[in-house]
Amino acid sequence: MRTDCLILGGGIIGCAVALELRARKVEVTVVERGPIAGEASSAAAGILAPQAEAGGPGPLLELARASRALYPAWAESLRAATGIDIAYRTDGALVVALHEHELDLLRARQAWQTAAGLQVERLSAAEVRALEPALGETHGALRFAGDHQVDNRRLARAVEQAAAQAGVRFVSAQARRVLHDGARVTGADLDGTPQVAGQVVLACGSWSALLDGAGLPAQAVVPIRGQMIELETRPPPLRHVVFGDDGYLVPRADGRVLCGSTEEHAGFRKEVTPAGLERLARRVARLCPALGEARVARSWSGLRPGTADGLPLLGPTALVGLHLATGHFRNGILLAPITARLIASIVTGERTAAGLGIDLAPFSVARLG
Ligand SMILES: Cc1cc2nc3c(=O)[nH]c(=O)nc-3n(C[C@H](O)[C@H](O)[C@H](O)COP(=O)(O)OP(=O)(O)OC[C@H]3O[C@@H](n4cnc5c(N)ncnc54)[C@H](O)[C@@H]3O)c2cc1C
């Protein structure tokens, strides 16, 4: 069998790249060993918050802002293609200070973001109370009106469906190794059967560095576990995504509230632990005491594909025709549309990344040495 482009990994990144390539008339096959988007892409909270999440200015913030800007049109085109509403919500995000000493951090963040020309608003404790009365006591907050959210599970279903409708082939198999002739990629071994392909995109999330033949150092991508709980409430107690106490609350329109998340080096173990649940429960109590009696509907954990410097691995490798689309860590849902555009442009050779206004150098595998 032969395909123009073989995508290894059917998470949100692999599926989004596949859809974008299909729009450019490329024959695409996605290889996924489990359910489509059954790993990190389902475990996520769906927050699209380049500004609330940013530790400082830099290439990740620029990439994330460019991706955030693509979301309104992406949500609309997915709805038009599939009828699926991905619940794109624009209520904004708050970063609250639960302790007085955190106000300095908020001031510093407001200062550099304002200097960078980004929209950010400082709120007093009283203003936070007026805006989100269900929150516990705070010392104030920053409000990022441009930071949004989607329902990532609906998003994944919509992207998968749109890709299938557009003619993307989905194959249920384990990719065992990337095949090459020493200089260029020739395909991949799928459960012992060679699949010939002109180009291969590696989008295996946390498992990317395990794939033989791709040439990635073992620690290039490592799993960072995140545990999450989902609470059931009526009516929705919050409008904003709320960051604080080293985590967040994400209110869905139907009354569910997600509380996340831990950041743990636990290998590939996707367990929910008493210690993790306890941390999340304490966070709920601190941020929004009103949720203390809400029903815990579900809990789960997922593995974020982490890199040493927190930046994704995007673009070409030393093997001609092998492209990386992995290592998206905490921001893979947010970064899916820009990743899809960048990788599709590179695979088709129609535009360079620079043509999209993005410098790919900070995301290159070359930085790993
Ligand atoms: C708890 C938690 C909360 C998060 N919250 C957010 C958020 O609010 N906003 C945000 O932007 N991001 C968030 N993230 C991060 C985001 O989920 C990830 O960055 C993103 O899902 C990565 O997508 P992916 O497609 O690369 O990986 P995955 O979704 O993990 O997909 C990789 C796929 O590759 C498959 N695979 C692996 N190896 C092979 C192989 N050899 N052969 C075949 N298939 C293979 C796997 O089965 C898997 O389905 C969160 C993550 C977690 C865990």
The ligand as an SDF file (V2000), in Angstrom:
LIG
                    3D

 53 58  0  0  0  0  0  0  0  0999 V2000
   -4.8550   16.8150   32.2300 C   0  0  0  0  0  0  0  0  0  0  0  0
   -4.4960   17.5750   30.9850 C   0  0  0  0  0  0  0  0  0  0  0  0
   -5.0290   18.8360   30.7570 C   0  0  0  0  0  0  0  0  0  0  0  0
   -4.7040   19.5370   29.6010 C   0  0  0  0  0  0  0  0  0  0  0  0
   -5.3180   20.7320   29.3640 N   0  0  0  0  0  0  0  0  0  0  0  0
   -5.0520   21.3920   28.2180 C   0  0  0  0  0  0  0  0  0  0  0  0
   -5.7290   22.6020   27.9170 C   0  0  0  0  0  0  0  0  0  0  0  0
   -6.5740   23.0510   28.6950 O   0  0  0  0  0  0  0  0  0  0  0  0
   -5.4150   23.2550   26.7650 N   0  0  0  0  0  0  0  0  0  0  0  0
   -4.5000   22.7690   25.8790 C   0  0  0  0  0  0  0  0  0  0  0  0
   -4.2420   23.4100   24.8670 O   0  0  0  0  0  0  0  0  0  0  0  0
   -3.8540   21.6020   26.1230 N   0  0  0  0  0  0  0  0  0  0  0  0
   -4.1140   20.9080   27.2590 C   0  0  0  0  0  0  0  0  0  0  0  0
   -3.4730   19.7440   27.5350 N   0  0  0  0  0  0  0  0  0  0  0  0
   -2.4150   19.3060   26.6250 C   0  0  0  0  0  0  0  0  0  0  0  0
   -2.9970   18.6150   25.4030 C   0  0  0  0  0  0  0  0  0  0  0  0
   -3.9530   17.6700   25.8250 O   0  0  0  0  0  0  0  0  0  0  0  0
   -1.8760   17.9330   24.6280 C   0  0  0  0  0  0  0  0  0  0  0  0
   -0.8110   18.8160   24.3810 O   0  0  0  0  0  0  0  0  0  0  0  0
   -2.4160   17.4380   23.2760 C   0  0  0  0  0  0  0  0  0  0  0  0
   -3.5780   16.6580   23.4690 O   0  0  0  0  0  0  0  0  0  0  0  0
   -1.3710   16.6350   22.5390 C   0  0  0  0  0  0  0  0  0  0  0  0
   -1.9780   16.0950   21.4150 O   0  0  0  0  0  0  0  0  0  0  0  0
   -1.2820   14.9230   20.6170 P   0  0  0  0  0  0  0  0  0  0  0  0
   -2.1680   14.5730   19.4870 O   0  0  0  0  0  0  0  0  0  0  0  0
    0.1270   15.2910   20.3290 O   0  0  0  0  0  0  0  0  0  0  0  0
   -1.1680   13.7410   21.6920 O   0  0  0  0  0  0  0  0  0  0  0  0
   -2.2290   12.6260   22.1200 P   0  0  0  0  0  0  0  0  0  0  0  0
   -3.5870   13.1550   22.2370 O   0  0  0  0  0  0  0  0  0  0  0  0
   -1.6550   11.9230   23.2870 O   0  0  0  0  0  0  0  0  0  0  0  0
   -2.2350   11.6800   20.8590 O   0  0  0  0  0  0  0  0  0  0  0  0
   -1.1400   10.8670   20.4910 C   0  0  0  0  0  0  0  0  0  0  0  0
   -1.7340    9.6030   19.8920 C   0  0  0  0  0  0  0  0  0  0  0  0
   -0.6840    8.8190   19.3390 O   0  0  0  0  0  0  0  0  0  0  0  0
   -1.0290    7.4620   19.5270 C   0  0  0  0  0  0  0  0  0  0  0  0
    0.1930    6.6780   19.4210 N   0  0  0  0  0  0  0  0  0  0  0  0
    1.3050    6.7900   20.1700 C   0  0  0  0  0  0  0  0  0  0  0  0
    2.2540    5.9330   19.7490 N   0  0  0  0  0  0  0  0  0  0  0  0
    1.7010    5.2650   18.7000 C   0  0  0  0  0  0  0  0  0  0  0  0
    2.1980    4.2570   17.8180 C   0  0  0  0  0  0  0  0  0  0  0  0
    3.4370    3.7740   17.9360 N   0  0  0  0  0  0  0  0  0  0  0  0
    1.3830    3.7900   16.8360 N   0  0  0  0  0  0  0  0  0  0  0  0
    0.1120    4.2650   16.7040 C   0  0  0  0  0  0  0  0  0  0  0  0
   -0.4020    5.2400   17.5000 N   0  0  0  0  0  0  0  0  0  0  0  0
    0.3980    5.7280   18.4790 C   0  0  0  0  0  0  0  0  0  0  0  0
   -1.6390    7.4320   20.9290 C   0  0  0  0  0  0  0  0  0  0  0  0
   -2.4470    6.2830   21.0960 O   0  0  0  0  0  0  0  0  0  0  0  0
   -2.4190    8.7380   20.9480 C   0  0  0  0  0  0  0  0  0  0  0  0
   -3.7740    8.5790   20.6000 O   0  0  0  0  0  0  0  0  0  0  0  0
   -3.7960   18.9920   28.6640 C   0  0  0  0  0  0  0  0  0  0  0  0
   -3.2810   17.7160   28.8740 C   0  0  0  0  0  0  0  0  0  0  0  0
   -3.6340   16.9950   30.0210 C   0  0  0  0  0  0  0  0  0  0  0  0
   -3.0900   15.6130   30.2200 C   0  0  0  0  0  0  0  0  0  0  0  0
  1  2  1  0
  2  3  1  0
  2 52  2  0
  3  4  2  0
  4  5  1  0
  4 50  1  0
  5  6  2  0
  6  7  1  0
  6 13  1  0
  7  8  2  0
  7  9  1  0
  9 10  1  0
 10 11  2  0
 10 12  1  0
 12 13  2  0
 13 14  1  0
 14 15  1  0
 14 50  1  0
 15 16  1  0
 16 17  1  0
 16 18  1  0
 18 19  1  0
 18 20  1  0
 20 21  1  0
 20 22  1  0
 22 23  1  0
 23 24  1  0
 24 25  2  0
 24 26  1  0
 24 27  1  0
 27 28  1  0
 28 29  2  0
 28 30  1  0
 28 31  1  0
 31 32  1  0
 32 33  1  0
 33 34  1  0
 33 48  1  0
 34 35  1  0
 35 36  1  0
 35 46  1  0
 36 37  1  0
 36 45  1  0
 37 38  2  0
 38 39  1  0
 39 40  1  0
 39 45  2  0
 40 41  1  0
 40 42  2  0
 42 43  1  0
 43 44  2  0
 44 45  1  0
 46 47  1  0
 46 48  1  0
 48 49  1  0
 50 51  2  0
 51 52  1  0
 52 53  1  0
M  END
$$$$
